[in-house]
């Protein structure tokens, strides 16, 4: 890879029942156990005439975010790509992706009543 060209990663993850696809320049394993750090989000330029509402929603959601910590079990895929694409949010309904089951902070119920 040449020094003039920066890496761009496409990160696809599940968040609150929706599948997010975002682009970022920096990704690495976090010091927080079980998390991936994502930094320097990349969004399309506003010079385009057509505005994608999904990308605008993501841009607003990650506005002012320096770094995101994503739980490893929510990551579907990370790809290094040649250039950025359009960031988007899709409903996971009808998707072939099944989210990893998660339990409340206290862990799964032991079956007894308290």
TIRO-2110 file (N, C-alpha, C; in Angstrom, 1 decimal):
// TIRO-2110
0.8, -1.2, 0.0, N, 1, A
0.0, 0.0, 0.0, CA, 1, A
0.9, 1.2, 0.0, C, 1, A
0.6, 2.2, -0.9, N, 2, A
1.4, 3.4, -1.0, CA, 2, A
1.1, 4.3, 0.2, C, 2, A
2.1, 5.2, 0.5, N, 3, A
2.0, 6.0, 1.7, CA, 3, A
0.9, 7.1, 1.5, C, 3, A
0.6, 7.5, 0.2, N, 4, A
-0.4, 8.5, 0.0, CA, 4, A
-1.8, 8.1, 0.2, C, 4, A
-2.0, 6.8, 0.1, N, 5, A
-3.4, 6.3, 0.2, CA, 5, A
-3.7, 5.7, 1.5, C, 5, A
-4.8, 6.1, 2.1, N, 6, A
-5.2, 5.6, 3.4, CA, 6, A
-6.1, 4.4, 3.3, C, 6, A
-6.1, 3.6, 4.3, N, 7, A
-7.0, 2.4, 4.3, CA, 7, A
-8.4, 2.9, 4.6, C, 7, A
-9.4, 2.2, 4.1, N, 8, A
-10.8, 2.4, 4.4, CA, 8, A
-11.4, 1.1, 4.7, C, 8, A
-12.2, 1.0, 5.8, N, 9, A
-12.8, -0.3, 6.2, CA, 9, A
-14.3, -0.1, 6.1, C, 9, A
-15.0, -1.1, 5.6, N, 10, A
-16.5, -1.2, 5.7, CA, 10, A
-16.8, -2.1, 6.9, C, 10, A
-17.5, -1.5, 7.8, N, 11, A
-17.9, -2.3, 9.0, CA, 11, A
-19.4, -2.5, 9.0, C, 11, A
-19.8, -3.7, 9.1, N, 12, A
-21.3, -4.1, 9.1, CA, 12, A
-21.5, -4.7, 10.5, C, 12, A
-22.5, -4.1, 11.2, N, 13, A
-22.8, -4.6, 12.5, CA, 13, A
-24.3, -4.4, 12.8, C, 13, A
-24.8, -5.1, 13.8, N, 14, A
-26.2, -5.1, 14.2, CA, 14, A
-26.3, -4.1, 15.4, C, 14, A
-27.3, -3.2, 15.4, N, 15, A
-27.5, -2.3, 16.5, CA, 15, A
-29.0, -2.1, 16.6, C, 15, A
-29.6, -2.5, 17.7, N, 16, A
-31.0, -2.4, 18.1, CA, 16, A
-31.9, -2.9, 16.9, C, 16, A
-31.6, -4.1, 16.5, N, 17, A
-32.4, -4.8, 15.5, CA, 17, A
-32.3, -4.3, 14.0, C, 17, A
-31.3, -3.4, 13.8, N, 18, A
-31.0, -2.9, 12.5, CA, 18, A
-29.6, -3.2, 12.1, C, 18, A
-29.3, -3.4, 10.8, N, 19, A
-28.0, -3.7, 10.3, CA, 19, A
-27.4, -2.4, 9.8, C, 19, A
-26.3, -2.0, 10.4, N, 20, A
-25.6, -0.7, 10.0, CA, 20, A
-24.4, -1.1, 9.1, C, 20, A
-24.2, -0.3, 8.1, N, 21, A
-23.0, -0.4, 7.3, CA, 21, A
-22.3, 1.0, 7.3, C, 21, A
-21.1, 1.1, 7.9, N, 22, A
-20.4, 2.3, 7.9, CA, 22, A
-19.0, 2.2, 7.4, C, 22, A
-18.4, 3.3, 7.1, N, 23, A
-17.0, 3.3, 6.6, CA, 23, A
-16.1, 4.1, 7.6, C, 23, A
-14.9, 3.6, 7.8, N, 24, A
-14.0, 4.2, 8.8, CA, 24, A
-12.6, 4.0, 8.3, C, 24, A
-11.7, 4.9, 8.8, N, 25, A
-10.3, 4.8, 8.5, CA, 25, A
-9.5, 4.0, 9.5, C, 25, A
-10.0, 3.9, 10.7, N, 26, A
-9.2, 3.2, 11.8, CA, 26, A
-10.1, 2.2, 12.5, C, 26, A
-9.6, 0.9, 12.6, N, 27, A
-10.3, -0.1, 13.3, CA, 27, A
-9.3, -0.9, 14.1, C, 27, A
-9.5, -1.2, 15.3, N, 28, A
-8.6, -2.0, 16.1, CA, 28, A
-9.3, -2.6, 17.3, C, 28, A
-8.7, -3.7, 17.9, N, 29, A
-9.2, -4.3, 19.1, CA, 29, A
-9.0, -3.3, 20.2, C, 29, A
-10.1, -3.2, 21.0, N, 30, A
-10.1, -2.2, 22.1, CA, 30, A
-9.4, -2.8, 23.3, C, 30, A
-9.0, -1.9, 24.2, N, 31, A
-8.5, -2.4, 25.5, CA, 31, A
-9.6, -2.8, 26.4, C, 31, A
-10.9, -2.4, 26.0, N, 32, A
-12.1, -2.9, 26.7, CA, 32, A
-12.4, -4.3, 26.2, C, 32, A
-12.3, -5.3, 27.0, N, 33, A
-12.4, -6.6, 26.6, CA, 33, A
-13.8, -6.9, 25.8, C, 33, A
-13.7, -7.5, 24.7, N, 34, A
-14.8, -7.8, 23.9, CA, 34, A
-15.4, -6.7, 23.0, C, 34, A
-14.6, -5.7, 22.8, N, 35, A
-15.0, -4.5, 21.9, CA, 35, A
-14.0, -4.3, 20.8, C, 35, A
-14.6, -3.7, 19.7, N, 36, A
-13.8, -3.3, 18.6, CA, 36, A
-13.9, -1.7, 18.6, C, 36, A
-12.8, -1.0, 18.4, N, 37, A
-12.8, 0.4, 18.3, CA, 37, A
-12.9, 0.8, 16.9, C, 37, A
-13.8, 1.8, 16.6, N, 38, A
-13.9, 2.3, 15.2, CA, 38, A
-13.7, 3.8, 15.3, C, 38, A
-12.8, 4.3, 14.5, N, 39, A
-12.5, 5.8, 14.5, CA, 39, A
-12.5, 6.3, 13.1, C, 39, A
-12.6, 7.6, 13.0, N, 40, A
-12.6, 8.4, 11.8, CA, 40, A
-13.6, 7.9, 10.8, C, 40, A
-14.8, 8.0, 11.1, N, 41, A
-15.9, 7.6, 10.2, CA, 41, A
-15.8, 8.4, 8.9, C, 41, A
-16.2, 7.8, 7.8, N, 42, A
-16.1, 8.4, 6.5, CA, 42, A
-17.5, 8.4, 5.9, C, 42, A
-18.0, 9.6, 5.5, N, 43, A
-19.3, 9.7, 4.9, CA, 43, A
-19.1, 10.4, 3.5, C, 43, A
-20.1, 10.2, 2.6, N, 44, A
-20.0, 10.8, 1.3, CA, 44, A
-20.1, 12.4, 1.4, C, 44, A
-19.6, 13.0, 0.4, N, 45, A
-19.6, 14.4, 0.3, CA, 45, A
-21.0, 15.0, 0.0, C, 45, A
-21.2, 16.2, 0.4, N, 46, A
-22.6, 16.8, 0.2, CA, 46, A
-22.7, 17.4, -1.2, C, 46, A
-21.7, 17.2, -2.1, N, 47, A
-21.7, 17.7, -3.4, CA, 47, A
-22.7, 17.0, -4.3, C, 47, A
-23.2, 15.9, -3.9, N, 48, A
-24.1, 15.1, -4.7, CA, 48, A
-25.5, 15.8, -4.7, C, 48, A
-26.2, 15.7, -5.8, N, 49, A
-27.6, 16.2, -5.9, CA, 49, A
-28.6, 15.3, -5.1, C, 49, A
-28.4, 14.0, -5.3, N, 50, A
-29.3, 13.1, -4.6, CA, 50, A
-28.8, 12.9, -3.2, C, 50, A
-29.7, 13.0, -2.2, N, 51, A
-29.4, 12.8, -0.8, CA, 51, A
-30.0, 11.5, -0.3, C, 51, A
-29.2, 10.6, 0.3, N, 52, A
-29.7, 9.4, 0.8, CA, 52, A
-30.1, 9.6, 2.2, C, 52, A
-31.4, 9.4, 2.6, N, 53, A
-31.9, 9.7, 3.9, CA, 53, A
-31.2, 8.7, 5.0, C, 53, A
-30.9, 7.5, 4.6, N, 54, A
-30.3, 6.6, 5.5, CA, 54, A
-28.9, 7.0, 5.8, C, 54, A
-28.1, 7.5, 4.8, N, 55, A
-26.8, 8.0, 5.1, CA, 55, A
-26.8, 9.3, 5.9, C, 55, A
-27.8, 10.1, 5.7, N, 56, A
-28.0, 11.4, 6.4, CA, 56, A
-28.3, 11.1, 7.9, C, 56, A
-29.1, 10.0, 8.1, N, 57, A
-29.4, 9.6, 9.5, CA, 57, A
-28.2, 9.1, 10.2, C, 57, A
-27.3, 8.3, 9.5, N, 58, A
-26.1, 7.9, 10.1, CA, 58, A
-25.1, 9.0, 10.4, C, 58, A
-25.1, 9.9, 9.4, N, 59, A
-24.2, 11.1, 9.6, CA, 59, A
-24.6, 11.9, 10.8, C, 59, A
-25.9, 12.1, 11.0, N, 60, A
-26.4, 12.8, 12.2, CA, 60, A
-26.1, 12.0, 13.5, C, 60, A
-26.3, 10.7, 13.4, N, 61, A
-26.1, 9.8, 14.6, CA, 61, A
-24.6, 9.8, 15.1, C, 61, A
-23.7, 9.8, 14.1, N, 62, A
-22.3, 9.7, 14.5, CA, 62, A
-21.6, 11.1, 14.4, C, 62, A
-22.4, 12.2, 14.3, N, 63, A
-21.9, 13.5, 14.3, CA, 63, A
-21.2, 13.8, 15.7, C, 63, A
-20.0, 14.3, 15.7, N, 64, A
-19.3, 14.6, 16.9, CA, 64, A
-18.7, 13.3, 17.6, C, 64, A
-18.9, 12.2, 17.1, N, 65, A
-18.4, 10.9, 17.7, CA, 65, A
-16.9, 10.8, 17.3, C, 65, A
-16.0, 10.7, 18.3, N, 66, A
-14.6, 10.6, 18.0, CA, 66, A
-14.3, 9.1, 17.8, C, 66, A
-14.9, 8.2, 18.6, N, 67, A
-14.6, 6.8, 18.6, CA, 67, A
-15.8, 6.0, 19.0, C, 67, A
-16.1, 4.9, 18.4, N, 68, A
-17.2, 4.0, 18.8, CA, 68, A
-16.6, 2.7, 19.3, C, 68, A
-17.2, 2.2, 20.3, N, 69, A
-16.8, 0.8, 20.8, CA, 69, A
-17.9, -0.1, 20.5, C, 69, A
-17.7, -1.0, 19.6, N, 70, A
-18.7, -2.0, 19.1, CA, 70, A
-18.5, -3.3, 19.8, C, 70, A
-19.5, -3.9, 20.4, N, 71, A
-19.3, -5.3, 21.0, CA, 71, A
-19.0, -6.3, 19.9, C, 71, A
-18.0, -7.1, 20.1, N, 72, A
-17.6, -8.1, 19.1, CA, 72, A
-18.7, -8.9, 18.6, C, 72, A
-19.7, -9.3, 19.4, N, 73, A
-20.8, -10.2, 19.0, CA, 73, A
-21.8, -9.4, 18.1, C, 73, A
-21.7, -8.1, 18.0, N, 74, A
-22.6, -7.4, 17.1, CA, 74, A
-22.0, -7.2, 15.7, C, 74, A
-20.7, -7.5, 15.6, N, 75, A
-20.0, -7.3, 14.3, CA, 75, A
-20.4, -8.5, 13.4, C, 75, A
-20.8, -8.1, 12.2, N, 76, A
-21.1, -9.1, 11.2, CA, 76, A
-19.9, -9.3, 10.3, C, 76, A
-19.3, -8.2, 9.9, N, 77, A
-18.2, -8.3, 8.9, CA, 77, A
-17.4, -7.0, 8.9, C, 77, A
-16.1, -7.1, 8.7, N, 78, A
-15.2, -6.0, 8.4, CA, 78, A
-14.4, -6.3, 7.2, C, 78, A
-14.5, -5.3, 6.2, N, 79, A
-13.8, -5.5, 5.0, CA, 79, A
-12.9, -4.3, 4.8, C, 79, A
-11.7, -4.5, 4.2, N, 80, A
-10.8, -3.4, 3.8, CA, 80, A
-11.2, -3.2, 2.3, C, 80, A
-11.6, -1.9, 2.0, N, 81, A
-12.1, -1.7, 0.6, CA, 81, A
-11.2, -0.6, -0.1, C, 81, A
-11.4, -0.5, -1.4, N, 82, A
-10.6, 0.4, -2.2, CA, 82, A
-11.0, 1.8, -1.9, C, 82, A
-12.4, 2.0, -1.9, N, 83, A
-12.9, 3.4, -1.7, CA, 83, A
-14.2, 3.3, -0.9, C, 83, A
-14.6, 4.4, -0.3, N, 84, A
-15.8, 4.4, 0.5, CA, 84, A
-17.0, 4.2, -0.3, C, 84, A
-18.1, 3.6, 0.3, N, 85, A
-19.4, 3.5, -0.4, CA, 85, A
-20.4, 4.3, 0.4, C, 85, A
-21.6, 4.0, 0.2, N, 86, A
-22.7, 4.7, 0.8, CA, 86, A
-23.0, 4.0, 2.2, C, 86, A
-22.9, 4.8, 3.2, N, 87, A
-23.3, 4.2, 4.6, CA, 87, A
-24.8, 4.1, 4.6, C, 87, A
-25.2, 3.0, 5.3, N, 88, A
-26.7, 2.8, 5.3, CA, 88, A
-27.1, 2.0, 6.5, C, 88, A
-28.4, 2.1, 6.8, N, 89, A
-29.1, 1.3, 7.9, CA, 89, A
-30.2, 0.5, 7.2, C, 89, A
-30.2, -0.8, 7.5, N, 90, A
-31.3, -1.7, 6.9, CA, 90, A
-31.9, -2.4, 8.1, C, 90, A
-33.2, -2.7, 7.9, N, 91, A
-33.9, -3.5, 8.9, CA, 91, A
-33.4, -4.9, 8.8, C, 91, A
-33.2, -5.6, 9.9, N, 92, A
-32.7, -7.0, 9.8, CA, 92, A
-33.9, -7.9, 9.5, C, 92, A
-35.1, -7.5, 9.6, N, 93, A
-36.3, -8.3, 9.2, CA, 93, A
-36.1, -8.8, 7.8, C, 93, A
-36.3, -10.0, 7.5, N, 94, A
-36.1, -10.6, 6.2, CA, 94, A
-34.7, -10.8, 5.8, C, 94, A
-33.8, -10.5, 6.7, N, 95, A
-32.3, -10.6, 6.4, CA, 95, A
-31.9, -12.1, 6.7, C, 95, A
-30.8, -12.5, 6.1, N, 96, A
-30.3, -13.8, 6.4, CA, 96, A
-29.4, -13.8, 7.6, C, 96, A
-29.2, -12.6, 8.1, N, 97, A
-28.3, -12.5, 9.3, CA, 97, A
-29.1, -12.6, 10.6, C, 97, A
-28.6, -13.6, 11.4, N, 98, A
-29.2, -13.8, 12.7, CA, 98, A
-28.3, -13.2, 13.8, C, 98, A
-28.8, -12.2, 14.5, N, 99, A
-28.0, -11.6, 15.6, CA, 99, A
-27.6, -12.7, 16.6, C, 99, A
-26.4, -12.5, 17.2, N, 100, A
-25.9, -13.4, 18.3, CA, 100, A
-26.8, -13.2, 19.5, C, 100, A
-27.3, -14.2, 20.1, N, 101, A
-28.2, -14.0, 21.3, CA, 101, A
-27.4, -13.3, 22.4, C, 101, A
-28.1, -12.4, 23.1, N, 102, A
-27.5, -11.7, 24.2, CA, 102, A
-28.4, -11.8, 25.4, C, 102, A
-27.8, -11.7, 26.6, N, 103, A
-28.6, -11.8, 27.8, CA, 103, A
-28.4, -10.5, 28.6, C, 103, A
-29.3, -10.3, 29.5, N, 104, A
-29.2, -9.1, 30.4, CA, 104, A
-27.8, -9.1, 31.1, C, 104, A
-27.4, -8.0, 31.6, N, 105, A
-26.1, -7.8, 32.2, CA, 105, A
-25.9, -8.9, 33.3, C, 105, A
-26.9, -9.3, 34.0, N, 106, A
-26.7, -10.3, 35.0, CA, 106, A
-26.5, -11.7, 34.5, C, 106, A
-26.6, -11.9, 33.2, N, 107, A
-26.5, -13.3, 32.6, CA, 107, A
-27.8, -13.9, 32.5, C, 107, A
-27.9, -15.1, 31.9, N, 108, A
-29.1, -15.8, 31.7, CA, 108, A
-29.8, -16.2, 33.0, C, 108, A
-31.1, -16.3, 33.0, N, 109, A
-31.8, -16.7, 34.2, CA, 109, A
-31.5, -18.1, 34.6, C, 109, A
-31.4, -18.4, 35.9, N, 110, A
-31.1, -19.7, 36.4, CA, 110, A
-32.3, -20.6, 36.5, C, 110, A
-33.5, -20.1, 36.2, N, 111, A
-34.7, -20.9, 36.2, CA, 111, A
-35.4, -20.8, 37.5, C, 111, A
-34.8, -20.3, 38.5, N, 112, A
-35.4, -20.1, 39.9, CA, 112, A
-36.1, -18.8, 40.0, C, 112, A
-37.0, -18.7, 40.9, N, 113, A
-37.7, -17.4, 41.2, CA, 113, A
-37.1, -16.8, 42.5, C, 113, A
-37.0, -15.5, 42.5, N, 114, A
-36.5, -14.8, 43.6, CA, 114, A
-37.5, -14.1, 44.4, C, 114, A
END
